[in-house]
Amino acid sequence: MTRDPSAPGPSAAVRDVTLGSLIFRVTDTGPPRGRPVLLLHGFPQTSWCWRHVVPALATAGHRVLTLDQRGYSPGACPEAVEDYAGEHLVSDVTGILDVLGIESVDLVGHDWGAAVAWQVAGYHPERVTTLTAISVPHPGAFMEALASDPDQQARSAYLADFATPGYERALLADDAAGLRSLFGDETAVDVDHVLSRLGTETQLRPALNWYAAQSARRALATPHSSVPTLHIWSDADPALGAYGARTTHRYVTGPYRLVTLRDVGHWIPEAAPQQTADLVSAHLTQH
């Protein structure tokens, strides 16, 4: 393990975690004996999206772990689409916890990271102390929304495009105009960092494989969350409407709380980092 001078927060160090043929980049911040919190990023970002959340959690005494997930860590980008199926994304998380010697973790995910977190909590509740899902509802609630809610159907029209082989070329054309447009007017997002990591077709293709590899059948089969669960949703999110947020409670059997952030877009960890950190801290304190 070596110190990472660009990593946010006190006592931050970066290490490579090897799982089979894949090498994941993991950043470890805060007191080593602190309560472990694992933050999972979404598309098209890396663990850098948590840079303003990490210091607050670490200062509160937590050991905060972030990783660049499969398709984002340079040493963990397999070529086959099927290598990005949900069961692999889940096993990445549990495998990393095994290597780090962590039995149970407070799991926080945004966007695709939230989708993975829901599955980890559902299939492996013994490994999750608490769950915080940001933006994305429970997979079952999301599939219900896609099946019955015209608003969500319209918001999710892009999913088919993202799953189409070669769509990385469309997103990167004209100085990555399509990729840039995903962030709208959200100035808090570090778009330059995104482009430095996903700005070529070779870099972007693995991240898009997440969309091509996912299964509606697996999403519908995701077990209900039995762990204490916090769901943070924002009412100005262009990709995720109210239906999934308001339906998720039916897919949670443990303690559950929904918090709606007003006038905040999709990129919550960067657009509202202090609110995010405060809500996660309060959730951990309560449970």
Secondary structure, DSSP 8 states (H G I E B T S, - for coil): -EE-TTS-STT-EEEEEEETTEEEEEEEES-TTSEEEEEE--TT--GGGGTTTHHHHHHTTEEEEEEE-TTTSTB---S-GGGGSHHHHHHHHHHHHHHHT-S-EEEEEETHHHHHHHHHHHH-GGGEEEEEEES---HHHHHHHHHH-HHHHHHTTHHHHHTSTTHHHHHHHHHHHHHHHTTTT-TTS-HHHHHHHH-SHHHHHHHHHHHHH--HHHHHH---B-S-EEEEEETT-SSS-HHHHHHGGGGB-S-EEEEEETT--S-HHHHSHHHHHHHHHHHHHH-
